[in-house]
Amino acid sequence: MEKERIAVLAQLLTGMKDASAKLEDALKKKDVDAINEAKKEIIHFQMEIDRTL
């Protein structure tokens, strides 16, 4: 795997980690809108990671 793809994957995984943290916070607050937004972000990052691999 080339270095550029590794760097992109690292950024995507960091974004996924941040989105997961947002989801945890939203779940604690029981904020339905924030939960749905975090889920969308996670799905987006999953698709981008799949595309990069």
C-alpha distance matrix in Angstrom:
0.0 3.8 6.6 8.4 6.7 6.9 10.4 11.3 10.6 12.7 15.3 15.6 16.1 18.6 20.3 20.5 22.1 24.6 25.4 26.1 28.4 30.2 30.7 32.2 34.5 35.6 36.3 38.5 40.3 40.6 39.6 38.9 37.6 35.1 34.0 33.4 31.5 29.2 28.6 27.7 25.3 23.5 23.4 22.0 19.2 18.5 18.4 16.1 13.6 14.0 13.7 10.4 8.9
3.8 0.0 3.8 5.6 5.6 6.5 8.9 10.2 10.9 12.6 14.7 15.6 16.7 18.7 20.3 21.2 22.7 24.8 25.9 27.0 29.0 30.6 31.5 33.2 35.1 36.2 37.4 39.4 41.0 41.5 40.2 39.6 38.1 35.5 34.8 34.2 32.0 29.8 29.5 28.4 25.7 24.5 24.5 22.6 19.8 19.9 19.6 16.7 14.8 15.8 14.7 11.2 10.9
6.6 3.8 0.0 3.8 5.5 5.1 6.2 8.7 9.9 10.5 12.5 14.3 15.3 16.6 18.5 19.9 21.0 22.8 24.4 25.6 27.2 28.8 30.2 31.6 33.3 34.7 36.1 37.8 39.4 40.1 38.8 38.6 37.0 34.2 33.7 33.4 31.0 28.7 28.9 27.9 24.8 23.8 24.4 22.4 19.3 20.0 20.1 16.9 15.1 16.9 16.1 12.3 12.7
8.4 5.6 3.8 0.0 3.8 5.4 5.1 6.2 8.6 9.9 10.8 12.4 14.3 15.5 16.7 18.4 20.0 21.3 22.7 24.4 26.0 27.2 28.7 30.5 32.0 33.0 34.6 36.6 37.8 38.5 36.9 36.5 34.6 32.0 31.8 31.2 28.6 26.6 26.9 25.5 22.5 22.0 22.4 19.9 17.2 18.3 18.0 14.5 13.4 15.5 14.0 10.4 11.9
6.7 5.6 5.5 3.8 0.0 3.8 5.4 5.0 6.1 8.5 9.8 10.4 12.1 14.1 15.2 16.2 18.2 19.9 20.8 22.2 24.3 25.5 26.5 28.4 30.3 31.1 32.4 34.6 36.0 36.4 34.9 34.3 32.6 30.1 29.5 28.8 26.5 24.5 24.3 23.1 20.3 19.3 19.4 17.3 14.5 15.0 14.8 11.5 10.0 11.8 10.7 6.9 8.1
6.9 6.5 5.1 5.4 3.8 0.0 3.8 5.4 5.1 6.1 8.7 9.8 10.4 12.3 14.2 15.1 16.4 18.4 19.8 20.8 22.6 24.3 25.4 26.9 28.8 30.1 31.2 33.1 34.8 35.4 34.2 34.0 32.5 29.8 29.0 28.8 26.6 24.1 24.2 23.4 20.4 19.1 19.8 18.1 14.8 15.3 15.9 13.0 10.6 12.9 12.8 9.1 9.4
10.4 8.9 6.2 5.1 5.4 3.8 0.0 3.8 5.4 5.1 6.3 8.7 9.9 10.7 12.5 14.3 15.4 16.7 18.5 20.0 21.3 22.8 24.4 25.9 27.4 28.7 30.3 32.0 33.4 34.3 32.9 32.9 31.2 28.3 28.0 27.9 25.3 23.0 23.6 22.7 19.4 18.6 19.8 17.7 14.4 15.8 16.6 13.2 11.6 14.6 14.2 10.6 12.0
11.3 10.2 8.7 6.2 5.0 5.4 3.8 0.0 3.8 5.4 5.1 6.2 8.6 9.9 10.6 12.3 14.3 15.4 16.5 18.3 20.1 21.1 22.5 24.5 25.9 26.8 28.5 30.5 31.7 32.2 30.6 30.3 28.5 25.8 25.5 25.0 22.4 20.4 20.8 19.6 16.4 15.9 16.7 14.3 11.3 12.9 13.2 9.6 8.7 11.8 11.0 7.8 10.1
10.6 10.9 9.9 8.6 6.1 5.1 5.4 3.8 0.0 3.8 5.4 5.0 6.0 8.5 9.7 10.3 12.2 14.1 15.0 16.2 18.3 19.8 20.7 22.4 24.4 25.3 26.6 28.6 30.1 30.6 29.4 28.9 27.5 24.8 24.0 23.7 21.5 19.1 19.1 18.4 15.4 14.0 14.9 13.3 9.8 10.6 11.6 8.7 6.5 9.6 10.1 7.1 8.2
12.7 12.6 10.5 9.9 8.5 6.1 5.1 5.4 3.8 0.0 3.8 5.5 5.1 6.2 8.6 9.8 10.5 12.4 14.2 15.2 16.7 18.5 19.9 21.2 22.9 24.3 25.7 27.3 28.9 29.8 28.7 28.8 27.5 24.4 23.9 24.1 21.8 19.0 19.6 19.4 16.0 14.7 16.4 15.0 11.4 12.7 14.4 11.7 9.6 13.0 13.8 10.9 11.8
15.3 14.7 12.5 10.8 9.8 8.7 6.3 5.1 5.4 3.8 0.0 3.8 5.5 5.1 6.2 8.6 9.9 10.6 12.3 14.2 15.4 16.6 18.4 20.1 21.3 22.5 24.3 26.0 27.2 28.1 26.6 26.7 25.1 22.0 22.0 22.0 19.3 16.9 18.0 17.3 13.7 13.3 15.2 13.2 9.9 12.2 13.7 10.7 9.8 13.6 13.8 11.4 13.3
15.6 15.6 14.3 12.4 10.4 9.8 8.7 6.2 5.0 5.5 3.8 0.0 3.8 5.4 5.0 6.1 8.6 9.8 10.4 12.2 14.2 15.2 16.3 18.4 20.0 20.8 22.3 24.4 25.6 26.1 24.6 24.3 22.8 20.0 19.5 19.2 16.8 14.4 14.9 14.2 10.8 10.0 11.5 9.7 6.2 8.5 10.1 7.4 6.6 10.4 11.1 9.5 11.4
16.1 16.7 15.3 14.3 12.1 10.4 9.9 8.6 6.0 5.1 5.5 3.8 0.0 3.8 5.3 4.9 6.2 8.6 9.7 10.4 12.4 14.2 15.1 16.5 18.5 19.7 20.8 22.7 24.4 25.0 24.1 24.0 23.0 20.0 19.0 19.4 17.4 14.4 14.8 15.0 11.8 10.0 12.1 11.4 7.7 8.9 11.6 9.9 7.9 11.4 13.1 11.5 12.3
18.6 18.7 16.6 15.5 14.1 12.3 10.7 9.9 8.5 6.2 5.1 5.4 3.8 0.0 3.8 5.4 5.0 6.3 8.6 9.8 10.7 12.5 14.2 15.4 16.8 18.4 20.0 21.4 22.9 24.0 22.9 23.4 22.2 18.9 18.5 19.3 17.0 14.0 15.3 15.7 12.1 11.1 13.9 13.0 9.6 11.8 14.4 12.5 11.2 14.9 16.3 14.5 15.8
20.3 20.3 18.5 16.7 15.2 14.2 12.5 10.6 9.7 8.6 6.2 5.0 5.3 3.8 0.0 3.8 5.4 5.1 6.1 8.5 9.8 10.5 12.3 14.3 15.4 16.4 18.3 20.1 21.1 21.9 20.4 20.6 19.1 15.9 15.8 16.2 13.6 10.9 12.4 12.3 8.6 8.3 11.2 10.0 7.1 10.1 12.4 10.7 10.6 14.2 15.2 14.2 16.1
20.5 21.2 19.9 18.4 16.2 15.1 14.3 12.3 10.3 9.8 8.6 6.1 4.9 5.4 3.8 0.0 3.8 5.4 5.0 6.1 8.6 9.8 10.4 12.3 14.3 15.1 16.3 18.5 19.9 20.3 19.3 19.1 18.2 15.2 14.2 14.6 12.8 9.6 10.2 10.8 7.7 5.8 8.9 8.9 6.0 7.8 10.9 10.3 9.6 12.7 14.6 14.1 15.3
22.1 22.7 21.0 20.0 18.2 16.4 15.4 14.3 12.2 10.5 9.9 8.6 6.2 5.0 5.4 3.8 0.0 3.8 5.5 5.1 6.3 8.7 9.8 10.6 12.6 14.3 15.3 16.8 18.6 19.6 19.0 19.5 19.0 15.6 14.7 16.0 14.4 10.8 12.0 13.5 10.5 8.7 12.2 12.6 9.8 11.3 14.6 14.0 12.8 15.9 18.0 17.1 17.9
24.6 24.8 22.8 21.3 19.9 18.4 16.7 15.4 14.1 12.4 10.6 9.8 8.6 6.3 5.1 5.4 3.8 0.0 3.8 5.4 5.1 6.3 8.7 9.9 10.7 12.3 14.2 15.5 16.7 18.0 16.9 17.8 16.8 13.2 13.1 14.7 12.4 9.2 11.6 12.7 9.5 9.2 12.9 12.8 10.6 13.0 15.9 15.1 14.8 18.0 19.6 18.9 20.3
25.4 25.9 24.4 22.7 20.8 19.8 18.5 16.5 15.0 14.2 12.3 10.4 9.7 8.6 6.1 5.0 5.5 3.8 0.0 3.8 5.4 5.0 6.2 8.7 9.9 10.4 12.2 14.3 15.2 15.8 14.5 14.8 13.7 10.4 9.9 11.0 9.0 5.6 7.8 9.1 6.2 6.0 9.7 10.1 8.9 11.1 13.9 13.8 14.0 16.8 18.5 18.5 20.0
26.1 27.0 25.6 24.4 22.2 20.8 20.0 18.3 16.2 15.2 14.2 12.2 10.4 9.8 8.5 6.1 5.1 5.4 3.8 0.0 3.8 5.4 5.0 6.3 8.7 9.8 10.5 12.5 14.3 14.8 14.4 14.8 14.8 11.5 10.0 11.8 10.9 7.1 8.3 10.8 8.9 7.1 10.7 12.2 10.7 11.8 15.1 15.6 15.0 17.5 19.8 19.9 20.7
28.4 29.0 27.2 26.0 24.3 22.6 21.3 20.1 18.3 16.7 15.4 14.2 12.4 10.7 9.8 8.6 6.3 5.1 5.4 3.8 0.0 3.8 5.3 5.1 6.3 8.6 9.8 10.8 12.5 13.9 13.7 15.0 15.0 11.4 10.7 13.3 12.2 8.7 11.0 13.4 11.3 10.5 14.2 15.3 13.7 15.3 18.6 18.6 18.1 20.9 23.0 22.7 23.7
30.2 30.6 28.8 27.2 25.5 24.3 22.8 21.1 19.8 18.5 16.6 15.2 14.2 12.5 10.5 9.8 8.7 6.3 5.0 5.4 3.8 0.0 3.8 5.5 5.2 6.1 8.5 9.9 10.6 11.8 10.7 12.0 11.5 7.8 7.9 10.5 9.0 6.1 9.2 11.4 9.7 10.0 13.5 14.3 13.7 15.7 18.4 18.6 18.9 21.6 23.4 23.5 24.9
30.7 31.5 30.2 28.7 26.5 25.4 24.4 22.5 20.7 19.9 18.4 16.3 15.1 14.2 12.3 10.4 9.8 8.7 6.2 5.0 5.3 3.8 0.0 3.8 5.4 5.0 6.0 8.6 9.8 10.0 9.5 10.0 10.4 7.3 5.5 8.4 8.3 5.2 7.0 10.1 9.5 9.0 12.1 13.9 13.6 14.8 17.7 18.6 18.8 20.9 23.1 23.6 24.7
32.2 33.2 31.6 30.5 28.4 26.9 25.9 24.5 22.4 21.2 20.1 18.4 16.5 15.4 14.3 12.3 10.6 9.9 8.7 6.3 5.1 5.5 3.8 0.0 3.8 5.5 5.1 6.3 8.7 9.6 10.4 11.8 13.0 9.9 8.3 11.7 12.0 9.0 10.5 13.8 13.1 12.1 15.3 17.2 16.5 17.4 20.6 21.5 21.1 23.3 25.8 26.0 26.7
34.5 35.1 33.3 32.0 30.3 28.8 27.4 25.9 24.4 22.9 21.3 20.0 18.5 16.8 15.4 14.3 12.6 10.7 9.9 8.7 6.3 5.2 5.4 3.8 0.0 3.8 5.4 5.1 6.3 8.4 8.7 11.1 12.0 8.7 8.6 12.2 12.0 9.8 12.3 15.1 14.2 14.2 17.4 18.9 18.4 19.9 22.8 23.4 23.5 25.9 28.0 28.2 29.3
35.6 36.2 34.7 33.0 31.1 30.1 28.7 26.8 25.3 24.3 22.5 20.8 19.7 18.4 16.4 15.1 14.3 12.3 10.4 9.8 8.6 6.1 5.0 5.5 3.8 0.0 3.8 5.4 5.1 5.8 5.2 7.4 8.4 5.6 5.3 9.0 9.5 8.1 10.4 13.1 13.1 13.5 16.2 17.8 18.1 19.5 22.1 23.1 23.6 25.7 27.7 28.3 29.6
36.3 37.4 36.1 34.6 32.4 31.2 30.3 28.5 26.6 25.7 24.3 22.3 20.8 20.0 18.3 16.3 15.3 14.2 12.2 10.5 9.8 8.5 6.0 5.1 5.4 3.8 0.0 3.8 5.4 4.8 6.5 7.9 10.3 8.4 6.4 10.1 11.6 10.0 11.0 14.4 14.9 14.4 16.9 19.1 19.4 20.1 22.8 24.3 24.4 26.2 28.5 29.4 30.1
38.5 39.4 37.8 36.6 34.6 33.1 32.0 30.5 28.6 27.3 26.0 24.4 22.7 21.4 20.1 18.5 16.8 15.5 14.3 12.5 10.8 9.9 8.6 6.3 5.1 5.4 3.8 0.0 3.8 5.5 7.9 10.5 12.8 10.8 9.8 13.5 14.7 13.0 14.6 17.8 17.9 17.5 20.3 22.3 22.2 23.1 26.1 27.2 27.2 29.2 31.6 32.1 32.9
40.3 41.0 39.4 37.8 36.0 34.8 33.4 31.7 30.1 28.9 27.2 25.6 24.4 22.9 21.1 19.9 18.6 16.7 15.2 14.3 12.5 10.6 9.8 8.7 6.3 5.1 5.4 3.8 0.0 3.8 5.3 8.7 10.7 9.2 9.4 12.9 13.9 13.1 15.1 17.8 18.1 18.5 21.1 22.8 23.2 24.5 27.1 28.1 28.6 30.6 32.7 33.4 34.5
40.6 41.5 40.1 38.5 36.4 35.4 34.3 32.2 30.6 29.8 28.1 26.1 25.0 24.0 21.9 20.3 19.6 18.0 15.8 14.8 13.9 11.8 10.0 9.6 8.4 5.8 4.8 5.5 3.8 0.0 3.8 6.0 9.0 8.6 7.8 10.9 12.8 12.6 13.7 16.5 17.6 17.9 19.9 22.0 22.8 23.7 26.1 27.6 28.2 29.9 32.0 33.1 34.1
39.6 40.2 38.8 36.9 34.9 34.2 32.9 30.6 29.4 28.7 26.6 24.6 24.1 22.9 20.4 19.3 19.0 16.9 14.5 14.4 13.7 10.7 9.5 10.4 8.7 5.2 6.5 7.9 5.3 3.8 0.0 3.8 5.6 5.4 6.1 8.7 10.1 10.6 12.3 14.4 15.5 16.5 18.5 20.1 21.2 22.6 24.6 25.9 26.9 28.7 30.4 31.6 33.0
38.9 39.6 38.6 36.5 34.3 34.0 32.9 30.3 28.9 28.8 26.7 24.3 24.0 23.4 20.6 19.1 19.5 17.8 14.8 14.8 15.0 12.0 10.0 11.8 11.1 7.4 7.9 10.5 8.7 6.0 3.8 0.0 3.8 5.5 5.0 6.2 8.6 9.9 10.6 12.4 14.3 15.4 16.6 18.4 20.1 21.1 22.7 24.5 25.8 27.1 28.8 30.3 31.7
37.6 38.1 37.0 34.6 32.6 32.5 31.2 28.5 27.5 27.5 25.1 22.8 23.0 22.2 19.1 18.2 19.0 16.8 13.7 14.8 15.0 11.5 10.4 13.0 12.0 8.4 10.3 12.8 10.7 9.0 5.6 3.8 0.0 3.8 5.4 5.2 6.2 8.6 10.0 10.7 12.5 14.4 15.5 16.6 18.6 20.1 21.4 22.8 24.5 26.0 27.2 28.7 30.5
35.1 35.5 34.2 32.0 30.1 29.8 28.3 25.8 24.8 24.4 22.0 20.0 20.0 18.9 15.9 15.2 15.6 13.2 10.4 11.5 11.4 7.8 7.3 9.9 8.7 5.6 8.4 10.8 9.2 8.6 5.4 5.5 3.8 0.0 3.8 5.5 5.0 6.1 8.5 9.8 10.5 12.2 14.2 15.2 16.5 18.3 20.0 21.0 22.4 24.3 25.7 26.8 28.5
34.0 34.8 33.7 31.8 29.5 29.0 28.0 25.5 24.0 23.9 22.0 19.5 19.0 18.5 15.8 14.2 14.7 13.1 9.9 10.0 10.7 7.9 5.5 8.3 8.6 5.3 6.4 9.8 9.4 7.8 6.1 5.0 5.4 3.8 0.0 3.8 5.5 5.2 6.2 8.7 10.0 10.6 12.4 14.3 15.4 16.5 18.5 20.1 21.1 22.7 24.5 25.8 27.1
33.4 34.2 33.4 31.2 28.8 28.8 27.9 25.0 23.7 24.1 22.0 19.2 19.4 19.3 16.2 14.6 16.0 14.7 11.0 11.8 13.3 10.5 8.4 11.7 12.2 9.0 10.1 13.5 12.9 10.9 8.7 6.2 5.2 5.5 3.8 0.0 3.8 5.5 5.1 6.3 8.7 9.9 10.6 12.3 14.4 15.3 16.7 18.5 20.0 21.2 22.7 24.4 25.9
31.5 32.0 31.0 28.6 26.5 26.6 25.3 22.4 21.5 21.8 19.3 16.8 17.4 17.0 13.6 12.8 14.4 12.4 9.0 10.9 12.2 9.0 8.3 12.0 12.0 9.5 11.6 14.7 13.9 12.8 10.1 8.6 6.2 5.0 5.5 3.8 0.0 3.8 5.4 5.1 6.3 8.7 10.0 10.6 12.5 14.3 15.5 16.6 18.4 20.1 21.2 22.6 24.5
29.2 29.8 28.7 26.6 24.5 24.1 23.0 20.4 19.1 19.0 16.9 14.4 14.4 14.0 10.9 9.6 10.8 9.2 5.6 7.1 8.7 6.1 5.2 9.0 9.8 8.1 10.0 13.0 13.1 12.6 10.6 9.9 8.6 6.1 5.2 5.5 3.8 0.0 3.8 5.4 5.0 6.2 8.7 9.8 10.6 12.3 14.3 15.3 16.4 18.4 20.0 21.0 22.5
28.6 29.5 28.9 26.9 24.3 24.2 23.6 20.8 19.1 19.6 18.0 14.9 14.8 15.3 12.4 10.2 12.0 11.6 7.8 8.3 11.0 9.2 7.0 10.5 12.3 10.4 11.0 14.6 15.1 13.7 12.3 10.6 10.0 8.5 6.2 5.1 5.4 3.8 0.0 3.8 5.4 5.1 6.2 8.6 9.9 10.5 12.4 14.3 15.3 16.6 18.4 20.0 21.2
27.7 28.4 27.9 25.5 23.1 23.4 22.7 19.6 18.4 19.4 17.3 14.2 15.0 15.7 12.3 10.8 13.5 12.7 9.1 10.8 13.4 11.4 10.1 13.8 15.1 13.1 14.4 17.8 17.8 16.5 14.4 12.4 10.7 9.8 8.7 6.3 5.1 5.4 3.8 0.0 3.8 5.4 5.2 6.1 8.7 9.9 10.7 12.4 14.2 15.4 16.6 18.4 20.1
25.3 25.7 24.8 22.5 20.3 20.4 19.4 16.4 15.4 16.0 13.7 10.8 11.8 12.1 8.6 7.7 10.5 9.5 6.2 8.9 11.3 9.7 9.5 13.1 14.2 13.1 14.9 17.9 18.1 17.6 15.5 14.3 12.5 10.5 10.0 8.7 6.3 5.0 5.4 3.8 0.0 3.8 5.5 5.0 6.2 8.6 9.9 10.6 12.2 14.2 15.3 16.4 18.3
23.5 24.5 23.8 22.0 19.3 19.1 18.6 15.9 14.0 14.7 13.3 10.0 10.0 11.1 8.3 5.8 8.7 9.2 6.0 7.1 10.5 10.0 9.0 12.1 14.2 13.5 14.4 17.5 18.5 17.9 16.5 15.4 14.4 12.2 10.6 9.9 8.7 6.2 5.1 5.4 3.8 0.0 3.8 5.4 5.1 6.2 8.7 9.9 10.5 12.3 14.2 15.2 16.5
23.4 24.5 24.4 22.4 19.4 19.8 19.8 16.7 14.9 16.4 15.2 11.5 12.1 13.9 11.2 8.9 12.2 12.9 9.7 10.7 14.2 13.5 12.1 15.3 17.4 16.2 16.9 20.3 21.1 19.9 18.5 16.6 15.5 14.2 12.4 10.6 10.0 8.7 6.2 5.2 5.5 3.8 0.0 3.8 5.5 5.0 6.2 8.7 9.8 10.6 12.3 14.2 15.4
22.0 22.6 22.4 19.9 17.3 18.1 17.7 14.3 13.3 15.0 13.2 9.7 11.4 13.0 10.0 8.9 12.6 12.8 10.1 12.2 15.3 14.3 13.9 17.2 18.9 17.8 19.1 22.3 22.8 22.0 20.1 18.4 16.6 15.2 14.3 12.3 10.6 9.8 8.6 6.1 5.0 5.4 3.8 0.0 3.8 5.4 5.2 6.3 8.7 10.0 10.6 12.3 14.4
19.2 19.8 19.3 17.2 14.5 14.8 14.4 11.3 9.8 11.4 9.9 6.2 7.7 9.6 7.1 6.0 9.8 10.6 8.9 10.7 13.7 13.7 13.6 16.5 18.4 18.1 19.4 22.2 23.2 22.8 21.2 20.1 18.6 16.5 15.4 14.4 12.5 10.6 9.9 8.7 6.2 5.1 5.5 3.8 0.0 3.8 5.4 5.0 6.0 8.5 9.7 10.4 12.2
18.5 19.9 20.0 18.3 15.0 15.3 15.8 12.9 10.6 12.7 12.2 8.5 8.9 11.8 10.1 7.8 11.3 13.0 11.1 11.8 15.3 15.7 14.8 17.4 19.9 19.5 20.1 23.1 24.5 23.7 22.6 21.1 20.1 18.3 16.5 15.3 14.3 12.3 10.5 9.9 8.6 6.2 5.0 5.4 3.8 0.0 3.8 5.5 5.1 6.2 8.6 9.9 10.6
18.4 19.6 20.1 18.0 14.8 15.9 16.6 13.2 11.6 14.4 13.7 10.1 11.6 14.4 12.4 10.9 14.6 15.9 13.9 15.1 18.6 18.4 17.7 20.6 22.8 22.1 22.8 26.1 27.1 26.1 24.6 22.7 21.4 20.0 18.5 16.7 15.5 14.3 12.4 10.7 9.9 8.7 6.2 5.2 5.4 3.8 0.0 3.8 5.5 5.1 6.1 8.6 10.0
16.1 16.7 16.9 14.5 11.5 13.0 13.2 9.6 8.7 11.7 10.7 7.4 9.9 12.5 10.7 10.3 14.0 15.1 13.8 15.6 18.6 18.6 18.6 21.5 23.4 23.1 24.3 27.2 28.1 27.6 25.9 24.5 22.8 21.0 20.1 18.5 16.6 15.3 14.3 12.4 10.6 9.9 8.7 6.3 5.0 5.5 3.8 0.0 3.8 5.4 5.0 6.1 8.6
13.6 14.8 15.1 13.4 10.0 10.6 11.6 8.7 6.5 9.6 9.8 6.6 7.9 11.2 10.6 9.6 12.8 14.8 14.0 15.0 18.1 18.9 18.8 21.1 23.5 23.6 24.4 27.2 28.6 28.2 26.9 25.8 24.5 22.4 21.1 20.0 18.4 16.4 15.3 14.2 12.2 10.5 9.8 8.7 6.0 5.1 5.5 3.8 0.0 3.8 5.4 5.1 6.2
14.0 15.8 16.9 15.5 11.8 12.9 14.6 11.8 9.6 13.0 13.6 10.4 11.4 14.9 14.2 12.7 15.9 18.0 16.8 17.5 20.9 21.6 20.9 23.3 25.9 25.7 26.2 29.2 30.6 29.9 28.7 27.1 26.0 24.3 22.7 21.2 20.1 18.4 16.6 15.4 14.2 12.3 10.6 10.0 8.5 6.2 5.1 5.4 3.8 0.0 3.8 5.5 5.2
13.7 14.7 16.1 14.0 10.7 12.8 14.2 11.0 10.1 13.8 13.8 11.1 13.1 16.3 15.2 14.6 18.0 19.6 18.5 19.8 23.0 23.4 23.1 25.8 28.0 27.7 28.5 31.6 32.7 32.0 30.4 28.8 27.2 25.7 24.5 22.7 21.2 20.0 18.4 16.6 15.3 14.2 12.3 10.6 9.7 8.6 6.1 5.0 5.4 3.8 0.0 3.8 5.5
10.4 11.2 12.3 10.4 6.9 9.1 10.6 7.8 7.1 10.9 11.4 9.5 11.5 14.5 14.2 14.1 17.1 18.9 18.5 19.9 22.7 23.5 23.6 26.0 28.2 28.3 29.4 32.1 33.4 33.1 31.6 30.3 28.7 26.8 25.8 24.4 22.6 21.0 20.0 18.4 16.4 15.2 14.2 12.3 10.4 9.9 8.6 6.1 5.1 5.5 3.8 0.0 3.8
8.9 10.9 12.7 11.9 8.1 9.4 12.0 10.1 8.2 11.8 13.3 11.4 12.3 15.8 16.1 15.3 17.9 20.3 20.0 20.7 23.7 24.9 24.7 26.7 29.3 29.6 30.1 32.9 34.5 34.1 33.0 31.7 30.5 28.5 27.1 25.9 24.5 22.5 21.2 20.1 18.3 16.5 15.4 14.4 12.2 10.6 10.0 8.6 6.2 5.2 5.5 3.8 0.0
